């Protein structure tokens, strides 16, 4: 939906978003914003700000060597 169309029907768009609709606003045909309910916006904020470990931290969290059993290589997988 273009910005001009959104301006013309803003009250209706707010009602639709409050009822669960996701309204994408475009400028020159490219998406630039989205109108969503407060619940959807808050959920997105929680997900986007959730701390995530980086790959190095993930590797460093490994508790130690693993016992993987036999390390023999099956001859059919060798060249």
Legacy VTK file of the C-alpha trace (Angstrom):
# vtk DataFile Version 3.0
C-alpha trace
ASCII
DATASET POLYDATA
POINTS 79 float
0.000 0.000 0.000
1.426 3.379 -0.956
1.953 6.145 1.569
-0.752 8.207 -0.154
-3.261 5.347 0.134
-2.270 4.783 3.757
-2.819 8.462 4.591
-6.264 8.398 3.009
-7.434 5.365 4.986
-5.275 5.543 8.097
-8.061 5.004 10.645
-9.172 1.852 8.853
-5.595 0.595 8.656
-5.134 1.096 12.388
-8.292 -0.907 13.032
-7.090 -3.678 10.710
-3.675 -3.805 12.398
-5.281 -3.881 15.835
-7.261 -6.913 14.644
-4.105 -8.764 13.572
-3.451 -7.609 10.001
0.086 -6.803 8.854
-0.003 -3.771 6.557
3.077 -3.044 4.450
3.571 0.596 3.457
5.523 1.286 0.268
7.332 4.270 -1.188
7.892 4.195 -4.950
6.832 0.547 -4.928
9.425 -0.530 -2.311
8.395 -1.657 1.199
9.533 0.906 3.792
7.378 0.288 6.873
4.830 -2.055 8.384
1.804 -1.295 10.511
1.121 -4.062 13.043
-0.704 -4.532 16.319
0.992 -3.601 19.584
1.196 -7.306 20.496
2.975 -8.152 17.237
5.339 -5.206 17.608
6.214 -6.134 21.200
6.809 -9.765 20.189
9.142 -8.619 17.405
11.053 -6.384 19.840
11.541 -9.285 22.261
12.889 -11.553 19.535
15.159 -8.904 18.036
16.697 -7.887 21.376
17.131 -11.417 22.754
20.831 -11.932 23.502
22.381 -14.699 21.434
25.831 -16.193 21.938
28.281 -15.787 19.107
29.845 -18.856 17.507
33.018 -18.571 19.594
31.018 -18.496 22.825
29.032 -21.491 21.618
32.228 -23.468 20.957
33.733 -22.438 24.280
30.627 -23.677 26.100
31.363 -27.269 25.028
32.051 -29.195 28.264
34.942 -31.343 27.041
36.012 -34.293 24.935
33.301 -36.626 23.741
33.602 -40.381 23.744
32.543 -41.176 20.191
33.515 -44.835 20.372
35.494 -46.468 17.621
37.387 -44.179 15.291
37.956 -46.863 12.680
37.222 -45.754 9.136
34.988 -47.945 7.029
37.073 -49.037 4.000
34.234 -48.353 1.566
34.559 -44.625 2.370
38.273 -44.376 1.606
39.772 -43.593 -1.771
LINES 1 80
79 0 1 2 3 4 5 6 7 8 9 10 11 12 13 14 15 16 17 18 19 20 21 22 23 24 25 26 27 28 29 30 31 32 33 34 35 36 37 38 39 40 41 42 43 44 45 46 47 48 49 50 51 52 53 54 55 56 57 58 59 60 61 62 63 64 65 66 67 68 69 70 71 72 73 74 75 76 77 78
